[in-house]
Each structure stands twice: as structure tokens, then as C-alpha cells.
């Protein structure tokens, strides 16, 4: 739904009522992933897709009942082998779609507030999570922020925990809770790549990070390195401070990835002391196995267990593609980061 933000805002500004359809679960070779969304107006206009063309007609027709009425409906579709071929698949699958009146038009002010807060977070590139009860009747949506604050329908602390667990796994999904089903729809902020140390590898890794739409931050207290490294594509930020001076200011969560590249223990270890206790999805450190063995001993002396160090740090950093040049090493690093990013999909 995040990719439909411009259309959402446009239709609302035009006071054009519409329903929202979202893929909530799939089996087999479904054409669209869980979380895929489509807007449907009372004039049969649609933006987005829930199946790549297989079931859109049925969804558009069913959505008419909810454009001006509260509540929702869950629909199940089996996509035949023949239909699957038309959207580029080798075999069929199944998809479940939930249709509901869009919350901005709900009679309930709490539901309208959910959209107001969701729009604010999407515009500001801030993470949030939308929980929707998959039932007919009144609209039931709750927006959850990473700090556990909520907007919309009140839900229990246990359900909030379940939803935030899905958020930390970086995937959308259905929650079974006390005899009801809820759809947890994750809206993450832009993924963040922290690069510790400015060097030739850094410049190539920045370019790759920007290519894959990461927010890229380079941190290096050595002014000569930070200022003189040539970046063909500029990072979002270059910070000339020790990592421990600035990392606490960043959100260090499941949407954060770190590459430790300075090759200077004073800088690398300084960063790892902050990053290791956090919930990052990836930490990789440059250096040979011999270099990493020395790193492990230093970190153990700082109070970290060898188990945690080995579990959290990818070292030597990057995929084994027999990389030689800085560009090839950067590619191997980006490969590991993309692998970590997509591990739950």
C-alpha cells in the first residue's frame, strides 16, 4: 500500500470514496505477494493489483459493497494453471484477499485517525504497523508504532507483542489470536545502511546501496579519509565522528544493516560496541580470518560472548565470489545484505 500513497492522497483530496483490497495470504505460485494492495472506486476505477489480472474483476465487483459501507469481507481464490501462465507463472496457486471500506471514510473517528497517523508516518519515512481484524461488521484497524503506542481500535498488549514480532521479521502476515484473525501489515521506513570507514570499497558500496534504495550513511572520524574519498554517487550523510558519538542517535533495528570497513580496530570496535547489542539484520566486518580472530578476543575482553560475536558478525564480510577488486568486494557485501534483507521472504 505504501507504493499507492500518491494515489491514496489524490483520491482522498478529490473526495472520491473507495475500498481497499489487500492480499493477506498466499499458497503456491501466487502472482502477487502478501501485502499487495488495490484501491477500487465506485466507478470501477482501480489502482494497484492483487493478482496481476487473474482475480481483479471479482475483487472490483465485491468491493462495491464496501465503498460507502463499513466492514469488510475475506475472499479466497484459486488461480488455475492456465490463468497463472497469463501472468508469467509456471503453475497456479491460491490467494486470500481482504476488502474493506477505506478507513479515511469510516463513520468512526478512531478509524479516520488511523489513516491520519498512517499518512503522517509514510510521508515522514517512519516505520509503523497496521493491524486489521479480518471480520465483517465495523471497521477494525489499529496503527502500532515501534514504541508500542497505538491509534485506532484498542487491542491487548499480547496482540501488540505478536504484531511487533512480525514487524521485526520484516514481513506481513496473519495472526491467530483468541479465536479471531488479524492481518499485520508492515510499513517499514527506508532500509538504512551504515558504513563504518571511508575507503575505495566504501565508495562502490555506497553506489550499490543507493541503487537498491538504502539510506546510506558513512561514518569515519578520520577527516582525510572522509573528505578525500571520491564518491561517484554521494551517500545520504558523511559523518566525521567516532561511531559511538553518533550511532546512539540512529534507529538501530531490523531495518538497519552495517558494514564495518575502516580496518582500524579503534574505529571498528568502537562501532561494534554499539551495534552488537542492537537488533540489526546484518553486521559484516572487513578483514581476514586471522584479523577477525583478534577482533573476537578484543570484543570478549569488552564483555561480549564469543557466541554472540559469531552469531551477529559476518566475517570475513561478504559472499564468497572470489572478489579481488574494491568493486567486486562491494558487490559481495551487497549480496550478503540483500540476502539478509530477504531472508524471511
N, C-alpha and C positions, 0 to 999 in steps of 0.2 A: 504493500500500500504506500510505502514511502515514495516509490517512483511515480505515484499518481498525485503527489502533493499539489502540483501546479493545477491539474485538472480539478481536484477537490476544491481548492480555493476559488477557482474560476466559477465553477457551478454554484458554489455557495454565494459568491458575490452577485451572481445573476438571479439568486433566489430560485434556483432550479432544484426541485426536490428529486431525490434519488435514493436507491437502495444500494447496499454494499454486499457483494458476494465474495467469499474467501474460501480458498482450498484449505480444509482443516486436516485432512489425512489422505494418504495415497497408498496403493498397493501395486506392485508390479511396475510396468513401464508407464507411469502416468506422465502425460505431456508437460505438466506444469508442477513445480514444487509446492510443498506446503507453505502457506502464507501468500501465494499468488492471489491477486485481488482484481475485481472488476466493478466498475460503477455502472448502474443502469438507471436511466431516466424514464419518466412516464411516457416519453415519446419514442421509446425503444432505442434510444441512443446508448452506446456503451463505450467505456474507456477501460483498457486493460484486458486481461484474459484469465480464464480459469482452466482452460484445457487446450488452447491452441486451435480451437474451432470445432472440436467434437461435440461439446455439450452446451455451447454458448446459447444456442437458440432456446433450449429448455430452461436455462437459468434466467434468461431475459424475460421469458413468459412468467415464470414463477415469481420473479422479483416484483412484478406489477402489484402483487397483493401487499407488499410491504413498503412501498414508496411513501404512502401517506398514512400508513398504519403501523403501530408499534408491534414489537415482537419479531420473531424470526422463524426460520424453518431449515432443517437439515435435509439435504438431498444426496442420494447415493447414485452413482453412475458406474456402469461397466463399459469400458472402452474396448470395442471389438478390434480384432487384429486388422480388419480392413480399414476401420477409422484410424487406427494407430499409424498405419502406413502413410495416411494423408498428412499427418503432422510430423513425419520424419522418425517414427519409432519402428523397431523391428517386431514388436509384439504388443498386445493390448495390456490393459491394466484397469484399476479401479480408482475412483476419486470420490471423496465426500466434500460437499460444498455447503457452507452455511450462509444463508441470505438473511439480511435484517435491514430494517429502516436505518438510514444513516443517522448516527447519534446527534448530529447538529440540528436535526428536525424533530427530535423526541419531545414529547409533552413534558417530560420530567427534566427539571432544571439541572439535576445532578448529572444526567446523561449529556446534556448540552455542554456542561463544564468539562466533561471528559474530552470532547473534541477541542474545546478552547485550550486545554492544557496540552493535549497531544500536538496540536498545531504549533504551539509555542516551543515545545521541545524539538520538533522536527526542524523548525526554522533556525533554532539555535544550535543544531547539531549536538543535542544532548540525548543520552540513552534513556529509554523508557520501555515499558512492557504493558500491553493491553490484554486484559483478561475478559473474555466474553463467555457467559453461560450459554450453552448450546441447548436452548429450550424455547418453546413457544410461549406466548404471553408478552409481558412487558420487557422492554429493553433492559439488558443486564450487562453493563460494561464497567470495568474498573481499570483505571490507569495507575500503574505502580512505578515509582521511581527507584533507582538503585539504593537510596537511603531508606526505603521501605514506606515512605509517605505515599498516600493514595488519594485519588479523586474518583468520584462516581459512587457506585453501589458499594456499601460496606462489605468487606469479606474478612474471614477469620485470619489470624496470624499464621495458622498452619497452611492455609491456601496460599498466602503470600510467600511463605517459605518454598512451597512446591513451585510456584511460578518463577521465583528468583533462581531456583536451581536450573530451570530451563533457560533462563537468561544467561547464566554462567556457562551453559553448554553451547551457547550461540546457535540455538535452533528453535523453530516454532513447534508446538505440539499440543496434543490434547491431554488434559489432566482429569483423572477419575477421582472425584472427591465427594464423600458422603452421599453416594448414590446418584450424583449428577456429573455431567461432563462440562468441562471448561476448556476453551481454546486460549492458549497463551501465545500471543503474537509479539515477537521481539522486534523492537526498533532500536538498533544499536547506533551509537554515534559512529562517525567515520573511524575506521581502524587506524591505530596510532603506531608508528614505527619509530622507536628510539634508537638512535645510532650513537654509541659512545666512542668518540675518537674520529678525527677528520684525517682521511688519507685517500690514496688513489682508489682503493676498494670502496671507500665511503661514497665518493662521487658517483661511481657506477651503481651502487646500491640505492642511492637517492633517486637516480633516474628510474630504476626499476620500481621502487616504492611508489613514486608518483604515477607511473604507468598503470599500476594496479590500484590507484585511488587511495593510498595510505596518506595520512597526515604524517609528514616526515620531519623529525626534529633531530638535529645534530648537536651533541654536547661535547665540548672539548675545552678545558681550561688553558690549553697551550695556544696562545694568540697566534703564533707563527703558523701553526697548522690550520687553525680555524679560518684565518684570514687569507692564507695563500693557497689553499686547496681550490682548484678550479672546478666549479660545478657547472656542467653543461646544462643541467636542469637544477634550479635552485631549490633547496629544502624549504619547508614552511618556516622553520626557525633555525638559526645557528646561535648557540648559547655558549659564551666563553666563561664558564664557571665549572667548578668541580661538580660531578653528578649529585653528590649528597646535598649540595646547596640548592639544587633546583628540582630534583626528582620528586620530593615530597609535595610539590605544587601540582604535579600531574596526576590524572586519574590512572592508577595502575590496576587494571582489571583484565577480564578475559578478552578484551578487545585491544590489548596492548601487547606489542612484540618488541623485543630488544635484541640488538646486535652489538656485542662488545668487541671493539676493533682497535683500541688505542695501542695495544701491545705494551702498555706501561702499567705495571701492577698497581702503582699508586692511584691511577685513574680507574682501571678496570675493577679492582677490589672495592674501591670507593663506591662504584655504581652497584656492584653485586650485593653489598651490604644492605642496600635499599630495595633492590629488585627481588632478591631471593625470598623474603618473607611475603611478598605480594602475590596476587593471583594472576600473574601474566600467563598468556597462552604459549609464549615462546621466549626463551633466553638462549642465545648462542654466543660462544666466546671464541675468538680467533686464537690460534696457536697450535703447536704440535702436541702429541700425547704427553711428551716429556714436560712441555710447558704447562699443560693442564694438570699434570700430577703435582707440580709445585704449587699451582693455584689451589688445588684441593687442600694441601697442607696448610696454606695460609688461611683459607676460609675456615678450616677446622679449628685453627688457633683463635679465630674470631668467634667461635661458638656454634658454627653450623655443622650439622652431622654430615658424614660422607654420603649417607643415603639420600638426604635432601639435595645435596650438591649434584650427585649423579642423576637424580630424578629430574631436576629442573634445568640443568645446563647442558646444552648440546655442544660438545667439544670433542674433537675439532669441529668448528662450526661448518654447517652446510652439507648438502648432499655429496656423496662420493661420485663425482663425474670426472675425476682426474683433472680437475681445474688447475691451470697454471697461471694465467694472466689475471690481473685485477678484475677485469670484466667477467671472466669465467668464474672466479671465486664469488663475485657478487651474484651471479646467476645461481650458483649452488646454494648460496644463503637465501636468496629469494625463493628458491624451490622449497626449502625447508619451512620457510614462513608460510607460504601458500598451503603446504601440506598441513601445518598446524592449524591454519585458519579454517580449513575444510574438513578437519578430522571427524566432525560429527555429521557430515552430510553424506 
